[in-house]
Amino acid sequence: MLRTQHFFENPDSPGNVFTDIDDNRARQLLHQEKFDAFYLFNVIGGKSWKIDRKMYLGFFASVNNVFNKTYKTGGFEQARNTNYRELNNDTADGTPSFGSKYYYGYGRNYYINVYLNF
């Protein structure tokens, strides 16, 4: 409801908008966060050997996020302060009581597969 007309409506007087809205401050409060761009370095490889006419031994391995980079993959805003006055009061000191919540990608992880085909 944060990015709907409800944001500007006064809950004490349903159907009426707040009269003390500062358009610049409203734009600032409704500004959506953009995450920083990032790159991940992954290593993937494998090898197989022919043991006899019909038998193969092999392995496959991958290491993802080799440099163990921390990165945000998504998130959500708290929906507790859903109108202009509440959100403006909550963020007035620079630290909102109900800040955004984030999802983070996996750190370094790996996978190893050894197989025998016969």
C-alpha positions in Angstrom: 0.0 0.0 0.0 3.1 2.2 0.2 3.1 3.1 -3.5 -0.7 3.6 -3.9 -3.0 6.5 -3.3 -3.5 5.1 0.2 0.0 6.5 1.1 -1.4 10.1 0.9 -4.7 9.4 2.6 -5.2 10.5 6.2 -6.4 7.5 8.2 -8.1 9.8 10.8 -10.2 11.2 8.0 -10.9 8.4 5.4 -11.1 9.7 1.8 -9.2 12.9 2.6 -5.5 13.4 1.8 -3.0 14.9 4.1 -2.7 18.7 3.7 0.9 19.0 4.9 2.5 16.9 2.2 5.9 18.1 0.9 6.2 16.7 -2.7 10.0 16.4 -2.5 9.9 14.6 0.8 7.2 12.2 -0.5 9.4 11.4 -3.5 12.3 10.8 -1.2 10.2 8.5 1.0 8.9 6.6 -2.0 12.2 6.2 -3.8 13.0 2.6 -4.5 16.5 1.3 -3.6 18.6 0.1 -6.5 21.2 -2.6 -5.6 24.8 -2.3 -6.7 25.9 -4.3 -9.7 28.1 -7.3 -9.0 30.0 -10.1 -10.7 30.6 -13.6 -9.5 33.6 -15.8 -10.5 32.7 -19.4 -11.0 35.0 -22.3 -12.0 33.6 -25.5 -13.7 35.4 -28.5 -15.1 35.6 -32.2 -15.4 37.6 -35.0 -16.9 36.9 -38.6 -17.8 39.2 -41.6 -18.6 38.5 -44.6 -20.7 39.5 -47.6 -18.6 38.7 -50.4 -21.1 36.4 -50.8 -24.1 33.1 -50.0 -22.2 34.2 -48.5 -18.9 34.8 -44.8 -18.1 35.9 -43.2 -14.8 35.3 -39.4 -14.4 34.7 -36.5 -12.2 32.9 -33.2 -12.5 33.5 -30.2 -10.2 32.3 -26.7 -9.8 33.1 -23.9 -7.4 30.6 -21.0 -7.4 31.4 -17.5 -6.0 35.1 -18.3 -5.8 35.9 -15.0 -4.1 33.1 -15.4 -1.5 31.4 -12.1 -2.5 28.5 -10.9 -0.4 25.7 -9.6 -2.5 22.0 -8.8 -2.2 19.6 -10.7 -4.4 16.3 -9.1 -3.4 14.3 -7.9 -0.4 11.2 -6.2 0.8 10.1 -3.1 2.6 8.3 -3.3 5.9 4.6 -2.5 5.5 4.0 -1.1 9.0 4.2 2.6 8.1 2.0 2.8 5.1 1.1 6.5 5.0 3.0 9.7 4.5 2.9 10.9 8.1 3.8 7.6 9.8 6.8 7.0 7.4 8.0 10.6 7.6 8.0 10.4 11.4 9.7 7.0 11.4 12.5 8.1 9.2 13.0 11.6 10.6 16.1 10.7 12.7 17.7 8.9 9.7 17.3 5.4 11.2 13.8 3.9 10.5 12.4 1.6 13.1 11.2 -0.8 10.4 13.8 -0.8 7.7 14.1 -2.9 4.6 14.8 -6.6 4.8 17.2 -8.2 2.3 18.0 -11.6 0.8 21.6 -12.4 0.2 23.2 -14.8 -2.3 25.2 -17.9 -1.2 28.8 -17.5 -0.3 31.4 -19.8 -1.8 30.0 -23.2 -2.5 31.2 -26.3 -4.4 30.0 -29.5 -6.0 32.0 -32.6 -6.8 30.7 -35.6 -8.7 32.7 -38.8 -9.3 31.3 -41.4 -11.6 32.0 -44.8 -13.1 30.2 -45.8 -16.3 30.2 -49.5 -17.3 
